[in-house]
């Protein structure tokens, strides 16, 4: 097998004097591929065409577009700004050299030229460019790998959350669409409140994404509630309700154990714990499990409380019909300052149309409900046996 010969670096020589182009071209042609331009305009056209040159040797004093203008144009264009520029000019004062280097040129050679000096300077700049290109390619590769790995981690998070949430839903009388709807309700509320003085510090883009990811785990603790209570079609007794209330603590503890096994805090699990443990708390302190109120309730849990109650009211269940949207809204607004944070309710009123659209998009079909009825009846039959 014959190995391909590496391509020689390309040097673009720009000078308005034919003799200078011939001189420099002949000097470089044995080591490099050489392109020649007798004007600034032509130089830019060559530099912007693929493949771009690896180095530009640039005269300054030219009619039309001079070397300084060519340099500025190359540096302003993202496609050419990394091409090293070496000024090759008769302007030999220190001030001229300083001005050229400030413009972005990497070297400055004065005429009349010394061929060994030109060759040495060109070789040095091309080696530096090769090293810079290598590092740039490596960085791009590493960034791509990090992005790929991050996407994989996020996908694993999403699958883990949905799997855990589906486990809870499989034993509950709610359908899987309840999980989807509450995710989007919470996000709609969060986005409406993101600039509110009380919430802006918390509702960053990243945190809103965490809320969206974590919302499905709000009822994960129901996996620990006995079927005879969880699936009871009628009203719970006081004793049964006390057992039902423990789903908040069971959910929090399950997520916390998972976090402890990882050995480090995980942002989306922290958010999930807050939601699972606190979404049944009420603004006036009459909720559970802690009976805390006001700003002591985590913001995540306050948002979920509105989303969860709204969906419970409008959704059909095995044991009830869904309530009209208008009636559900009326009940939730009536809970302002009692059940719910008043500012969250104000946001809810603003995004009512979004809530209704979400409910419509992810509505429970007759097939969904029939499947859930069949599932619940099967579990209930097993309980009786």
N, C-alpha and C positions, 0 to 999 in steps of 0.2 A: 504494500500500500504506500502510495506516495503522499507525503504530507504537504499540504498547501503552504506556499511561501507567504509569510506575513506581509501584508501590504505596507509599503513605505508610508511614513507620515507625509501629509500634504502641506506645503507651504505656499501661501498666497503672497506674491510680491506686488506691491502697488507703487507705481512711480510714473510720472507723466513723460519722462525722458526715455526714449527707446534704447539708448546706449546703456543706461543704468539697468533697465529691465534685462537686457542681454547679458550684462556683466553678472548680475546677481543670479539670473537663471542658470548660467553656465557654472557658476560656483556651487550651486546647490543640487544640480540635476543628478549627479552620481549617487547622492545619499537620499534624496527625497523626491517625491513627486512635486512638480512645480506648476503653479498656475500664475498667469500674469494678468495684471489689470493696469491700463494706462490712465485711469480716471477714478475718482472716488465713487461715482455712480456705478461704474462697472464692477468695482471692488465689492460694493454692497450686494449687487446681484449675484456674484459668485459666492460670497460668504453665506448668503441665505439659501442657496441651492444645495440640495443633498447630493453627495455627502459634504458636510461643511469642512473647511480647511482646519488643520490642526494648529496652525500658527499664521499670523499676518505680519509681514514685514512692510511697514507703512511709511511712505514719504509724507512730509508735512506740507511743503510748498507746492501746491498743485492748482491749476486754474479750475474754476467752478467750485466743486466741493473739495476743501482742503483736508489734510490729514487729521486735524483736530475734529472736524465735523464728522469724518468717517468713523473715528474712534468713538465719539459720542453716540453715533447712530448704532454702532455695533454693541456698545454697552447697554443701550436702552432697550434692545430687542432680546427677550428671553431666549430666543433660538440661537443667538450669537454671543451673548454676553460672557460666556465662559471661554471663548477663543482667546488665547493669549496674543497680545499685541506688542510688537517691538517697533519703536520708531527708528527709521533709518533715514537721516536727514543731514542737510548741511547747516542747519541751525544749531550752533555748537555752544551757545552760552549756557552758563549754569542755570540762569532763569528759564531758558527754553527747556532744558532737561527737566527741571523741577515742575514746570507747567505740564509737560507730557506725562510724567509719572503720576501727577495728581489727577489727570484725566482717566487713569486706569491702565496705562501701558505698564508692562512688567519690566521693560528694559529700554535703553536709549542708546543708539549707536550713531556716531557722527561720521559724516563724509569728509574727506575721502576715506574709504573703508580699508581696513586691514583684513584680508580674507581669512586668516586663522582666527581672528577675533570674532568675525561674523559667524563662522562655522561653530566655534565654541559656544557663543551666546545662544545660537539657534538650538544646538544640541541640548544645552542646559534647560531651556524653556520647554522643549518637547518632552524631556524626561520628567520635569515637574508636572506638565499637563497629563502625561500618562499616569503618574502617581495619583493626581487629583481625580482623574477619570475612574481609576480603579476604586478609590475610596468612595466616590460618588455612587458607583455601581454597587459596591458592597453595602453602603448605607441604604440604597433603594431596595436591595434584596432583603436586608434585615427588617426594614420597615414593612415590606410586603409579608414577611414571615410573622412579624408581630401582629399585623392586621388580621392575617389568617388565623393565628392562634387566638386572638381576642374574639373573633367571630365564632370560633369553635367553643370557647368558654361560654359566650353568651348563648349559643345554641344549647349547650349542655344545661345551663341554668334554666332556660325556657322549658326544655323537655322535663327536667327534674320537677319544676314547679307544676307543670300541667299534669304530670304523672301523679304527684302527691294530691293535687286538687281533684283529679279524676277518681282517686281512691276514696276520698271523702264523698264525692258526688254519687259514687256507685252504691252507697248505703243510705243516702239521703233521699228525701222525696222531691228534691229539686233536680232539674235537668242540667246537662252540661252547658247549655246556653246561658244559664244564670251566671256562670263563671265569666263568660265572654262579656256579657252586658255590664257586669259590675266593674270589670277592668276599664271599659270605655267610659262609664259614668264617672269613675274616679278621675280619669285623665281629663275629662271635660271640666270638672270642677277645679282641678289643680291648675289647668291652663287659664281659667277665668280668674283665679286668685293669685296668679304668679306675680303680679305687680302691686298687690295689696300690701300696705305697710306692715300688717301683722304676719304676713305669710311670705313676703318676697325673699327673706333670708333663707328660707327652707326650700321653696319651690323653684329650684334651679332646673335646667334641662335634664341634668343627670338624675336628680331626685324624682322628677316626674316620671322618668323612665323606670326608676326603681319601684315607684308606686304602681305603675302599670304591670310590671312583672310580678310584684308581690301580692297584688289584690286577690288572685285566685286562691290563696292560702288562708283567707279569712275564716273559713269554717273547717279547716283541716282537723280541728279537735273533735269534730263529730264522729270520727272513726272510733273514738273511745266511749261513745254513748251507747248503751244497750238498745238493741232493735225494738224492744217492747216500748221504749220511750221515744226513741228517734222516729219511729214509723207509726206511732199512735195517731189515728185519724181525728180523734176528738181532743177536747181540752185536757191539758196535763193537770194532774193533781199538784198540790203544793210541794209534796215530796218529790214527785217526778220532775217538776220544774227546777228544783234545787240541783237534781242530777244533771238536767239539761244545761244549766248554767255553767257547769264545770267544763264544757267544751272549749271555753276561752282559755282556761288554764292548761288543759290537756294539749291544745294546739300550740300555745306558747312554749310549753315544756318540750314538746316533740321537736320543734324547730331549734330550740336551744341545745338539745342533745346532739342534733345533727351538726350544729355549729361547733360544739365542743369536740366532736370527733375529728373535724377538720383541723382543729388546733389553732385557728386564727379567726378574728371577726370578719364576717362577710356582710357587705352593705345591704344587699337585697334580703338577706336573712334577718338582719336587724329590723328592717322595715316590715318584713312579714311577721315578725314577733309582735311588733307594736300593733299591727292590724288585727292579728288573731286574738291578742289579749285584750285590746281596748275597744273594739268596734261595737261592743254592747254597753259601753259607758254612756252616760247622758250628761248634757251640759249642766243640768241642775244638781248633779251628784246622785241621782236616784237609780243609776244603772248598776251593772255588775261587770267584772267580779270585785273590783276594789271600791266602788262607790265614790270614785273621784269625779270632779267636775271642772268646768271652765278650761283654762289653758293647761291644767295638769293632764288633760287627756291629750295624747300625741296627735299632731295634726293629721297624720296618716289615718288614724282611727276615726277622727271626726269626719273626714271625707268619706271613708268607707261606711260609716253609720248612715249617712244620707243615701248613698248608692244602694246599700243593702235593703234598707226599709222601702225605698221607692220600688225596687224590683220585687220585693216580697208582696207589696200591695197590688201591683199591676199584673203579676204573673199567675197563670193557672197552675194549680197544684193537683196532686192526686185527690185531695180532699176539698178543693174549693175552686171557684171560678176567679178569674182575674178581675181587678177593679178598674174602672175607666181611668184614663190618665188624669183627667181633670179632678176627679175625686181624690186620687192619690196625692196630687199636688196640693190640694186643699188641706189634707191631713198633715202633710209634711210642713207646710207653712205654719200651720197651727202649732207645730212643735218647736217653733223658733223660741229660743231662750229657755225652753224646758228640756226637750230631748236634744236639740241641735244647736251648734254654734251659730249665732245670728248672722255672722258674716258669711258663713258657708251657705246658709239659706238664701241670703241675698244673691250669692253667686248662682245658686241653684235656679232661682227665678230667671236670671239672665240666660241660662243655657237650657231652658225647658225644651226648646225645639230640638236641641241636640240629644237630650235624653229620649225624647219621643222617637227621633230617627234611629237611635241605637236600639231601642226596644223593638222597633219595626224590623230593622235589619237582622237582628238575631232572635227573632220571635220563636217560641216553641211551637212546632208543628203538631198536628194531630198524631202523627207517627211518633214524635218525641214523647208526647204525653202517654200514648198507648204503651210504648215500650217501658216507660217508667212505672205505669200502673201494673203491668205484668211483672216487672222486677220486684216491686214492693209487695205485691200479692204473694209472690213466690217466697220472699223472705218472711212475710207474716205467717204463711202456711208452715214454714219450717219452725217458727217460734211456737206455734200452737202444738205441733207434733212434739 
